[in-house]
Amino acid sequence: MKRFLNLLVVLLIFLVFSCSSSKSQNDTDIISDSDSDNTEIVNDNTDSEEDSDFIDDSYETPDQDTDQDSDSEKHDSDTDTSDEDYGPLPDNCIEVYPGQPNSRLCLGPKKTDVRCNANPTENKYVTVLESDGSTEAYENSLGNLDDPMDINDDFVFFVLNPKDSATCFDDETYCPNIYGCNRKDEYVYEIVTSKFNHNFFSVDGDKIVFNVWDGLQSDWTKADKLLIADLKNNEIAELTDWGSHGQMQIVYPYVVFIDGVSDNPLILNLEANFTKKISNLKCDDTPKIDGKYLVCDCRYIGEGLSKDELDETAWIVDLETFEVSPLSVFTHEGANPVVSGDYTVFHSGRDTVYYDNYPGKLSGMEIYSLNLKNKREEKWTPEIKGIFEGNFSKPSFEYPYFAYLANETNQASTGASYVLNIETGEVTKFWEKTAQDRPYIKDRYLLLGGYIKNGIAKLPDLPKLPENADELCEDNNPCTDNRYFVTDGECHFIPNHERCDDDDDTTLFDICIDGECKGFAGTSSDEEMVLVKAGTFLYDGKEYEIEKSFKMDVFEVTNGKYAECVEAKACVEPLRKRSLTVLNYYGNPFYDNFPVLYINQFEAQNYCNWLGKRLPTEFEWMKATWDGEEKTYLWGEERPNYETYPDSYYANSAAGYPQMTGWDVVEVGTFPKDKTVGGIMDMSGNVSEWTTSEWTKNLCEVPPCHGKFGSDLVVSKGGEEWFGPELAARYPWTPWTHSFRIGFRCVKDLEETENKIKP
């Protein structure tokens, strides 16, 4: 009878959750196709609410054991509960394994006698739970602090591993539970307690999702369950056996986590009642969502791309259409992207200096943002102070606040915690040492949860950006970015540098300058250009043809040449002024004849158009380089080899020479053997170069080539430090990306055109 009552309580809880919507839900099945980004949604138009639940049965972890009896037998055999009297099952508790009293999980809040801090004053940081004076700073009378942290209107949430290991199963010593500091009376409350491990959770309003890690499971792929609870109604329901433990996030109605078997992101829609596995993405870190987009640090596996080509890159997924798009390629060393509104923010090691044999010690980590509307990449963090002094990492973003870690050492992912208001530029420093923990902004609070101490800081309580902000500030001027600032509640019309049309056909190149559209003649001489005749070239044994002759720059565009365009206001300055080892690189006369760096594809195209030129296609770049003859390197077939260094060092590329350190760009034309038959220099080394061709996994037969991601992923050609000097090599880049690894050169059509160079 007792078991029957217990099961009845569980059934009622599930029914309450499944009927929480006032509207009837359609029972939706999702069929994931591992070879496609698209999901087939089969809607049977069922009107009955009884069939609706948080999650359907269409997704199961591979080899998932759904036999409750086998789980029960395991816990019966492994855990002796004969001396424990658990009593009747309270209304706010469930048995994770029905019929097993020792698997009881209870939902609070249950008040303790421990005081805490949850209400800092503006721009101040407080420790949520102070140490009780034990030898370990993170210990207190309840147990050991750990991360993550979260917040809602009632509590600041965190996890604690109990001091008494007897509260865990068997000989387990780590079974943290979820606690909260009440924001009204500032006492600690138990939120989720059991003998299981609940070291990951996420909160949105009154909903909390959390893991149940069962340490008694011999098969780790079956050890994790994902539960959801309503903190107002004290109701608990299981979402899924999700295979492996890791962090999750809820932004209602979406829950996202990584499937531990496939490493694919899994998206649960709690209102529409379906699961979507993003089968083309394999992720190492937890995706982040904002209710509209998912962003992640992943590898793209699927049609058109391979693992090696897009390893450690950042991607964005539309939560309504599940369309997958590149966010930042090439990021390298992980991006840890976050998303809020029109912005994604990520850190990047694409320009880092390694030493002490890495991992953990590097310099040059930076944080960038990408505006999803105009695809404009910006850098908010200041310049580092020295070559080996400075890292910015672990961003968090809630418009207009941007949090990050910063230091002036070689230690990555550590440092003091800062918050920047991107509207005003005001920077506030909070905690000097955040160790490996990630600052997290939510509801105008900065959470600093971690295993050393956990804390909370109050940010100025600015209003949220209104949904109609664009309409409020529309002035119909294409040369201004119309932005509504929540800091002062006013519209700001910020001049941009976008392409435009000045309605004058005599100006071939038009660009926005100081809020107005201005035109340039777009003419230049053919000085330092080489004629590349139309004709065929060989690649991988196949013959390809270029139908029109053109001229190509002998040298990569230099700092000095690019500065002339900046002075004319037709170009913007490089995003960063440094090279790998030189901080005062751009603008320093000594480096005027070195290749310009930190120019994205759009900016490179503007420079070429300003001169009446353009960027080359991939086929044009190859035709100019091959000279009709297929070969591995410009100098022939001799492979770069550290054993023959420097005799085989024919191009400025460290590939093949692992003992080389401090690689950097050199003056254009330095290497005489890195030269085509026609006299074009540095095609195998110095920097990789932008083209206008869309990225495809393999070279298409007849141009133009249409890539899977369109113009959001383009081809770069040419060797540099990482990309080796092989002429056939080709690499995918997001065109808005800036780096010291990529530069460009221009080409010019032989026929004079009467048409404008289109934006």
C-alpha positions in Angstrom: 0.0 0.0 0.0 2.8 2.4 0.9 4.5 1.8 -2.5 1.2 2.4 -4.2 0.8 5.7 -2.4 4.3 6.7 -3.3 3.8 5.9 -7.0 0.5 7.8 -6.9 2.3 10.9 -5.6 4.9 10.7 -8.3 2.2 10.3 -11.0 0.3 13.3 -9.7 3.5 15.4 -9.9 4.1 14.4 -13.5 0.5 15.2 -14.4 0.7 18.6 -12.8 3.8 19.4 -14.8 2.4 18.1 -18.0 -0.8 20.1 -17.6 0.8 23.3 -16.6 -0.1 25.1 -19.8 -3.6 26.5 -20.2 -3.5 25.6 -23.9 -3.4 22.1 -25.3 0.0 21.0 -26.5 0.7 19.0 -29.7 2.6 15.8 -29.2 5.7 16.4 -31.4 8.2 13.8 -32.3 11.7 14.7 -33.6 13.7 12.5 -35.9 17.3 13.6 -36.0 19.3 13.0 -39.2 23.0 12.8 -38.5 23.7 13.9 -42.1 21.6 17.0 -42.0 21.2 20.2 -40.0 17.4 20.0 -40.5 15.1 18.1 -38.2 12.0 16.4 -39.5 9.1 17.4 -37.2 6.2 15.0 -37.3 3.1 16.5 -35.8 0.2 14.2 -35.1 -2.1 17.1 -34.1 -3.1 15.3 -30.9 -5.4 17.5 -28.8 -5.2 15.5 -25.6 -3.2 17.1 -22.8 -2.6 13.8 -21.2 0.0 12.9 -23.8 2.0 16.0 -23.2 5.1 16.0 -20.9 8.2 18.0 -20.6 10.0 15.6 -22.9 8.9 12.9 -25.3 10.4 9.5 -25.7 11.9 10.1 -29.1 15.4 10.7 -27.7 17.2 8.0 -25.7 20.9 7.9 -24.8 22.4 5.1 -26.9 22.3 1.8 -25.0 20.2 3.5 -22.3 18.9 1.1 -19.7 15.3 1.9 -19.1 14.5 -1.0 -16.9 13.8 0.4 -13.5 13.9 -3.1 -11.9 17.6 -3.5 -12.9 18.4 -0.2 -11.3 16.5 -1.2 -8.2 18.3 -4.5 -8.0 21.6 -2.7 -8.3 20.9 -0.3 -5.5 19.5 -3.2 -3.4 22.7 -5.2 -3.8 25.1 -2.3 -3.4 23.5 -0.4 -0.6 22.4 -1.8 2.8 19.4 0.2 4.0 18.2 -2.3 6.6 19.3 -0.2 9.6 17.8 3.1 8.2 14.1 4.0 8.7 13.3 6.6 6.0 9.7 6.9 7.1 6.8 7.9 4.8 7.7 9.9 1.6 7.0 13.6 2.2 5.0 15.5 -0.4 8.2 17.5 -1.5 10.3 14.3 -2.1 10.5 11.6 -4.7 12.4 8.4 -5.0 14.8 8.7 -7.9 14.5 4.9 -8.2 10.9 4.1 -7.2 10.8 1.6 -4.4 14.2 2.5 -3.2 13.9 4.7 0.0 17.7 5.4 0.0 17.3 7.1 -3.4 15.0 9.8 -1.8 15.5 13.3 -3.2 13.8 16.2 -1.5 13.1 19.7 -2.6 13.3 22.6 -0.2 13.5 25.4 0.8 14.5 24.1 4.2 16.0 26.8 6.5 19.3 26.2 8.3 20.9 28.3 11.1 23.8 29.5 8.9 23.9 33.1 8.0 24.9 34.3 4.5 25.2 37.5 2.4 23.0 38.1 -0.6 22.5 41.8 -0.9 25.6 43.8 -1.8 25.4 47.5 -2.4 25.8 48.9 -5.9 29.2 48.1 -7.5 30.3 46.2 -4.4 31.2 42.5 -4.0 30.4 40.3 -1.0 31.2 36.7 -0.2 27.9 34.8 0.0 29.0 32.3 2.5 32.0 33.1 4.8 34.5 30.5 6.0 34.0 29.1 9.5 37.7 29.5 10.2 38.8 26.0 9.1 42.1 25.5 7.4 40.5 25.5 4.0 39.2 28.9 3.1 36.2 27.5 1.2 34.9 25.4 4.1 32.1 26.4 6.4 29.9 24.6 9.0 27.8 23.0 6.2 30.5 21.7 3.9 32.8 22.7 1.0 31.8 25.3 -1.5 31.8 24.5 -5.2 30.5 26.1 -8.4 28.2 26.9 -10.2 26.1 29.7 -8.9 22.8 31.1 -10.0 20.2 33.6 -8.9 16.5 34.4 -8.9 14.3 36.9 -7.0 14.4 34.7 -3.8 17.8 33.1 -3.6 21.4 33.1 -4.5 22.1 29.5 -5.4 25.3 27.4 -4.9 26.4 23.9 -4.2 28.0 22.5 -1.1 29.6 19.1 -0.5 28.6 18.0 3.0 31.2 17.6 5.6 29.7 14.3 6.8 30.5 11.8 4.1 27.9 9.5 5.7 25.3 11.5 3.8 26.7 10.1 0.5 26.2 6.6 -0.9 28.6 3.9 0.4 32.2 5.1 0.3 31.5 8.2 -1.8 32.9 11.4 -0.3 31.6 13.8 -2.9 27.8 14.3 -3.2 27.2 18.0 -3.2 23.7 19.3 -2.7 22.1 22.6 -3.9 21.7 25.4 -1.3 20.5 29.0 -1.5 21.1 32.2 0.4 17.7 33.8 1.0 17.7 37.3 -0.3 15.2 38.5 2.3 16.4 37.0 5.6 20.0 36.1 4.5 19.9 32.6 5.9 21.1 29.5 4.1 18.3 27.1 2.9 18.6 23.6 1.6 17.1 23.5 -1.9 17.9 20.0 -3.3 19.2 17.3 -1.0 19.8 13.6 -1.5 22.7 11.1 -1.3 23.4 11.7 -5.0 25.7 14.2 -6.6 24.0 17.4 -7.7 27.0 19.5 -8.7 25.3 21.0 -11.8 22.2 23.1 -12.0 20.6 26.1 -13.7 17.8 28.4 -12.6 15.2 30.5 -14.5 12.6 32.1 -12.4 10.9 29.4 -10.3 12.2 26.6 -12.5 15.4 24.8 -11.6 17.0 22.0 -13.7 19.7 19.9 -12.0 21.6 16.7 -12.5 21.4 13.5 -10.4 24.7 11.8 -10.7 24.5 8.2 -9.5 27.9 7.1 -8.4 26.8 3.5 -7.9 26.2 3.0 -11.6 29.0 1.0 -13.1 28.3 2.3 -16.6 28.9 6.1 -16.6 26.8 6.6 -19.7 23.8 5.7 -17.6 24.8 7.5 -14.4 23.2 10.9 -15.0 19.6 12.0 -14.8 18.2 15.4 -15.6 15.4 16.7 -13.3 13.3 19.8 -13.3 11.6 21.3 -10.2 9.1 24.1 -9.6 10.4 26.0 -6.5 7.0 27.6 -5.9 4.9 24.5 -6.0 7.5 22.0 -4.8 7.0 19.8 -7.7 9.7 17.6 -9.3 9.8 15.7 -12.6 12.4 13.8 -14.5 13.3 15.2 -17.9 15.6 12.5 -19.2 18.4 10.1 -18.6 21.0 12.2 -20.4 24.0 9.9 -20.4 26.8 11.9 -18.9 27.4 14.6 -16.4 28.1 18.2 -17.3 26.6 21.6 -17.0 23.2 22.5 -18.4 21.3 25.8 -18.8 17.6 26.7 -18.7 16.1 29.8 -20.3 12.5 28.9 -20.3 11.1 27.1 -22.3 14.5 25.9 -23.5 16.9 23.6 -21.7 20.3 22.8 -23.3 23.1 20.4 -22.4 25.7 18.1 -24.0 24.9 14.5 -24.7 27.7 12.6 -23.0 27.9 9.8 -25.6 27.7 11.8 -28.8 29.0 15.2 -27.6 26.1 16.8 -29.5 24.1 19.7 -28.0 20.6 18.7 -27.0 17.8 21.2 -26.9 14.7 20.6 -24.9 11.6 22.7 -25.6 9.5 22.3 -22.5 6.4 24.1 -24.0 6.4 22.5 -27.4 7.4 19.2 -25.9 10.3 18.0 -28.1 14.0 17.3 -28.1 16.4 18.4 -30.8 19.9 16.9 -31.2 22.2 19.2 -33.2 23.9 16.2 -34.8 26.5 18.2 -36.9 28.1 19.8 -33.8 30.3 18.1 -31.3 31.1 20.2 -28.3 33.7 20.3 -25.5 32.0 23.0 -23.5 28.4 23.7 -22.4 26.4 25.7 -25.0 24.9 29.0 -23.8 21.5 30.2 -24.7 19.5 33.5 -24.4 16.1 32.2 -25.5 16.7 33.0 -29.1 20.1 31.6 -30.0 22.5 28.9 -28.8 26.2 29.5 -29.1 28.9 26.9 -28.5 32.5 26.0 -28.7 32.3 23.0 -31.1 33.5 21.1 -34.0 31.4 21.0 -37.1 31.0 17.5 -38.5 28.9 17.1 -41.7 28.5 17.7 -45.3 31.0 20.2 -46.7 33.3 20.2 -43.7 35.5 17.9 -41.7 36.6 17.7 -38.1 40.2 18.7 -38.8 39.3 21.7 -40.9 37.0 23.3 -38.2 38.3 22.0 -34.9 37.8 24.4 -32.0 35.6 27.0 -33.6 32.5 28.8 -32.4 29.0 28.3 -33.8 25.5 29.8 -33.4 22.2 27.9 -33.7 18.8 29.5 -34.2 16.5 27.9 -31.5 13.5 28.2 -33.8 14.8 26.9 -37.1 17.9 25.0 -35.8 20.0 26.6 -38.5 23.7 26.3 -37.7 26.0 29.1 -38.7 29.7 29.9 -38.1 30.3 32.4 -35.4 34.1 32.7 -35.3 36.5 30.7 -37.5 39.4 30.8 -36.8 39.2 31.2 -33.0 41.6 28.5 -31.7 42.1 27.5 -28.0 38.3 27.6 -27.4 36.0 30.6 -27.6 33.6 30.1 -24.7 31.0 32.2 -26.5 27.9 33.8 -24.8 25.0 35.5 -26.4 22.7 38.3 -25.4 20.4 40.1 -27.8 22.3 41.2 -30.9 25.7 40.4 -29.5 27.8 37.3 -29.1 31.0 37.7 -27.0 33.8 35.2 -26.9 37.5 35.0 -26.0 40.0 33.9 -28.5 43.5 32.4 -28.5 43.9 32.8 -32.2 46.8 35.3 -31.6 48.4 33.8 -28.5 52.1 33.3 -27.7 52.8 29.9 -26.1 55.6 29.1 -23.6 56.5 26.7 -20.8 55.2 24.0 -23.2 51.6 25.0 -22.6 48.8 24.2 -21.5 48.0 26.9 -19.1 50.7 29.4 -19.9 50.2 31.8 -22.8 49.8 35.4 -23.6 47.6 37.3 -26.0 44.1 35.9 -25.1 41.6 38.5 -26.2 37.8 39.0 -26.0 35.8 40.0 -29.0 32.2 40.7 -29.7 30.3 40.1 -32.9 27.2 42.1 -33.7 24.8 39.6 -35.2 23.0 42.3 -37.3 25.9 43.9 -39.1 28.5 41.1 -38.6 30.9 43.6 -37.2 33.6 42.3 -34.9 34.8 44.6 -32.1 37.4 44.3 -29.3 36.3 45.8 -26.0 39.3 44.9 -23.8 42.3 47.2 -23.7 45.7 46.5 -25.3 48.0 44.3 -23.2 51.0 45.9 -21.7 53.7 43.5 -23.0 54.4 40.6 -25.3 54.3 38.1 -22.4 52.0 40.1 -20.1 48.3 39.9 -20.5 45.3 37.7 -21.0 41.6 38.4 -21.2 39.2 35.5 -20.9 35.9 33.9 -19.7 33.4 36.5 -20.9 29.9 37.0 -19.8 27.4 39.4 -21.3 24.1 40.9 -20.4 23.5 44.1 -22.4 25.1 46.6 -21.7 27.3 44.9 -19.2 30.3 42.8 -20.2 32.3 40.8 -17.6 35.7 39.2 -18.1 38.9 38.1 -16.3 42.1 40.0 -16.9 45.7 39.7 -15.8 49.1 40.8 -16.8 50.8 37.4 -16.5 51.2 34.3 -18.6 48.5 32.4 -16.7 45.5 31.9 -18.9 41.9 31.9 -17.5 42.8 33.6 -14.3 42.9 37.1 -13.0 40.8 39.9 -11.5 37.2 40.3 -12.4 36.0 43.4 -14.3 32.7 44.6 -15.7 32.5 47.1 -18.6 29.5 49.1 -19.6 29.8 49.0 -23.4 27.6 52.1 -23.8 29.7 54.4 -21.6 33.1 52.6 -21.5 33.0 52.6 -17.6 35.0 49.8 -16.1 34.5 48.5 -12.6 37.0 46.1 -10.9 35.5 43.6 -8.4 37.5 40.7 -7.1 41.2 40.6 -7.4 41.5 36.8 -7.8 38.8 34.8 -9.6 41.0 31.7 -10.1 39.6 29.4 -12.7 36.0 30.5 -12.1 33.9 32.2 -14.7 32.2 35.5 -13.9 28.5 35.3 -14.7 26.1 38.2 -15.2 22.4 37.7 -14.6 19.6 40.1 -13.7 22.2 42.9 -13.1 24.2 40.9 -10.7 27.7 39.5 -11.1 28.1 36.0 -9.7 31.6 34.8 -8.9 31.1 31.1 -7.9 34.0 28.8 -7.3 35.8 26.4 -5.2 37.8 29.0 -3.4 35.0 31.3 -2.4 31.7 32.4 -3.9 30.5 35.9 -4.2 28.0 38.3 -5.7 28.3 41.9 -6.9 25.5 44.4 -7.6 25.7 46.2 -10.9 23.8 49.5 -11.5 20.2 48.5 -12.0 19.7 49.7 -15.6 16.5 48.8 -17.5 16.5 46.1 -20.2 16.8 47.0 -23.8 13.3 47.4 -25.2 12.3 45.1 -28.1 11.4 48.0 -30.3 14.7 49.9 -29.7 15.5 50.0 -33.5 12.1 51.6 -34.2 12.6 54.2 -31.5 15.8 55.4 -33.1 15.3 55.1 -36.8 16.7 58.1 -38.7 16.9 56.4 -42.2 20.6 57.3 -42.5 22.6 54.3 -43.7 25.8 55.9 -42.4 24.8 55.8 -38.7 24.2 52.9 -36.3 21.1 54.0 -34.5 21.3 52.7 -30.9 19.1 53.2 -27.9 21.2 53.5 -24.8 19.6 52.1 -21.6 22.2 54.0 -19.6 20.6 57.4 -20.4 17.4 56.3 -22.1 18.3 58.2 -25.3 19.0 57.5 -28.9 22.5 57.7 -30.2 23.4 58.0 -33.9 26.9 56.6 -34.1 28.7 57.0 -37.5 29.6 53.7 -39.1 32.0 52.8 -42.0 29.7 50.8 -44.2 29.4 50.8 -48.0 26.8 53.2 -49.4 25.8 54.9 -52.6 26.3 58.6 -53.1 24.2 58.7 -56.3 27.2 59.9 -58.3 28.2 57.5 -61.1 31.6 59.2 -61.5 32.7 57.9 -58.1 33.5 54.2 -58.3 33.9 53.5 -54.6 31.5 54.9 -51.9 31.9 54.6 -48.2 30.4 56.2 -45.1 32.6 58.8 -43.5 31.6 60.8 -40.4 28.0 59.9 -40.9 27.8 60.8 -44.6 28.2 58.9 -47.8 31.3 60.0 -49.7 32.7 58.7 -53.1 36.2 58.1 -54.4 37.3 57.9 -58.0 38.6 54.3 -57.4 41.6 54.7 -59.8 45.2 53.7 -59.3 48.3 52.9 -61.3 49.4 49.4 -62.2 52.7 49.9 -60.4 54.0 46.7 -58.7 51.4 44.5 -60.4 52.0 41.5 -62.5 49.9 40.4 -65.5 48.3 36.9 -65.1 47.1 35.7 -68.5 43.9 33.8 -69.0 44.3 30.1 -69.4 44.5 26.8 -67.6 46.2 25.4 -64.5 46.5 22.0 -63.0 45.3 21.0 -59.5 45.3 17.5 -58.2 45.7 16.2 -61.7 42.7 18.1 -63.1 42.7 21.1 -65.4 41.0 24.3 -64.5 40.5 27.5 -66.5 40.6 31.2 -65.9 38.8 32.9 -68.8 39.9 36.5 -68.3 43.4 37.9 -67.8 44.0 40.1 -64.7 46.8 41.8 -62.8 47.9 40.9 -59.3 49.9 42.8 -56.7 53.5 41.7 -56.4 53.5 42.2 -52.6 51.0 41.7 -49.8 49.5 45.1 -48.8 51.8 46.8 -46.3 51.2 48.9 -43.3 52.5 52.0 -45.2 50.2 51.5 -48.1 47.2 50.8 -46.0 47.8 53.9 -43.8 47.3 56.0 -47.0 43.8 54.7 -47.2 43.2 55.4 -43.5 44.5 58.9 -43.9 42.0 59.4 -46.8 39.2 58.0 -44.4 38.3 55.4 -46.9 39.7 52.7 -44.6 39.5 52.1 -40.8 42.6 51.4 -38.7 43.5 47.8 -38.0 41.6 46.4 -35.0 44.9 45.9 -33.2 48.2 47.6 -33.7 50.5 44.8 -32.8 52.0 41.8 -34.5 52.9 38.6 -32.7 56.0 40.0 -31.0 55.9 43.7 -31.7 53.4 45.9 -29.8 54.0 49.1 -31.8 53.7 47.5 -35.2 51.1 49.4 -37.2 52.0 53.1 -37.4 55.7 52.5 -36.7 57.7 53.7 -39.7 60.2 50.9 -39.2 57.4 48.4 -40.2 55.9 50.4 -43.0 57.0 47.7 -45.5 55.6 44.8 -43.5 52.2 43.3 -44.3 49.2 45.0 -42.6 47.5 42.8 -40.0 44.2 42.6 -38.2 42.2 43.5 -41.3 39.1 41.5 -42.0 37.8 40.6 -45.4 35.4 43.4 -45.7 38.1 46.0 -44.8 40.5 44.4 -47.2 37.9 44.6 -49.9 37.3 48.3 -49.2 41.0 49.0 -49.5 41.2 47.3 -52.9 38.0 49.0 -54.1 39.4 52.3 -53.0 42.2 51.8 -55.6 39.8 50.5 -58.3 40.9 46.9 -57.5 39.3 43.9 -55.7 40.3 40.8 -53.8 41.1 37.7 -55.9 39.0 34.6 -56.1 40.6 31.3 -55.0 40.9 30.2 -58.7 42.7 33.5 -59.6 45.0 33.1 -56.6 45.9 29.6 -57.8 46.4 30.6 -61.4 48.8 33.4 -60.4 50.7 31.0 -58.2 50.9 27.8 -60.3 51.9 29.6 -63.5 50.3 26.6 -65.3 52.4 24.0 -63.6 51.2 22.0 -60.5 53.8 21.8 -57.8 53.8 21.5 -54.0 55.9 24.6 -53.2 56.9 27.6 -55.2 60.5 26.4 -55.2 59.5 22.8 -56.2 59.1 19.6 -54.1 61.7 20.1 -51.4 59.9 19.8 -48.1 60.7 22.2 -45.2 62.6 20.1 -42.6 64.1 21.2 -39.3 67.0 18.9 -39.9 68.1 20.9 -42.9 67.3 24.3 -41.4 68.2 27.0 -42.5 69.1 25.5 -45.9 65.5 24.5 -46.6 64.0 27.7 -45.1 62.6 29.1 -48.4 59.5 30.9 -47.1 58.5 32.7 -43.9 56.6 29.9 -42.3 57.4 28.0 -39.1 55.7 24.8 -40.4 58.2 22.0 -40.6 60.5 23.7 -38.1 59.2 22.8 -34.6 62.2 24.2 -32.8 61.5 27.7 -34.1 60.2 30.2 -31.5 59.2 33.8 -31.8 57.9 33.5 -35.4 56.6 36.8 -36.8 56.0 38.4 -40.1 58.9 39.9 -42.1 59.3 42.7 -44.7 57.5 41.8 -47.9 59.8 40.2 -50.5 62.4 39.0 -48.0 62.5 35.4 -49.3 63.8 35.3 -52.9 62.6 31.6 -53.5 59.1 32.4 -52.3 58.3 33.9 -55.8 56.2 32.9 -58.8 57.6 32.7 -62.3 55.8 35.9 -63.0 57.5 37.6 -60.0 54.7 37.6 -57.3 56.3 37.4 -53.8 55.3 35.7 -50.5 52.6 33.3 -51.8 53.9 30.5 -49.6 54.7 32.5 -46.4 54.4 35.6 -44.3 50.6 35.7 -43.9 47.7 33.8 -45.3 45.6 35.9 -47.7 41.9 36.7 -48.1 39.9 35.6 -51.2 36.3 36.2 -52.1 35.5 32.5 -52.7 33.0 30.7 -50.5 34.3 27.8 -48.6 33.7 24.3 -49.9 35.3 21.1 -48.5 36.8 20.4 -51.9 37.7 22.7 -54.8 34.6 22.8 -57.0 34.9 21.9 -60.7 33.7 25.2 -62.2 33.6 28.5 -60.4 31.8 30.3 -58.9 31.8 27.8 -56.0 28.8 28.0 -53.6 29.6 26.9 -50.1 27.3 25.4 -47.5 27.5 28.6 -45.4 27.6 31.1 -48.2 29.6 34.2 -47.8 29.7 33.6 -44.0 32.7 31.3 -44.5 35.4 32.1 -47.1 38.7 30.7 -48.3 42.1 32.0 -47.3 45.2 31.0 -49.3 48.9 31.1 -48.7 51.1 29.9 -45.9 52.1 31.4 -42.6 53.3 30.0 -39.2 50.6 27.4 -38.7 49.3 27.0 -42.2 52.5 25.7 -43.9 53.8 26.7 -47.3 52.0 24.1 -49.5 50.4 25.9 -52.4 47.3 23.6 -52.5 46.4 24.3 -48.9 43.1 26.2 -48.3 41.5 27.3 -45.0 38.0 28.5 -43.9 37.7 31.8 -42.2 34.7 33.9 -41.1 35.1 37.1 -43.1 34.6 39.4 -40.1 37.5 37.8 -38.2 40.6 39.8 -37.5 44.0 38.2 -36.8 47.7 38.7 -37.2 47.7 35.4 -39.2 46.0 36.8 -42.3 46.6 39.7 -44.7 45.7 40.3 -48.4 46.7 41.5 -51.8 44.6 42.9 -54.6 43.9 42.1 -58.2 42.7 44.4 -61.1 40.6 43.6 -64.1 42.1 44.6 -67.4 38.9 46.0 -68.8 37.9 49.4 -67.4 34.4 49.2 -66.0 31.9 52.0 -66.2 29.9 50.5 -63.3 30.4 51.4 -59.7 32.1 48.9 -57.4 29.1 47.6 -55.6 28.8 47.5 -51.8 
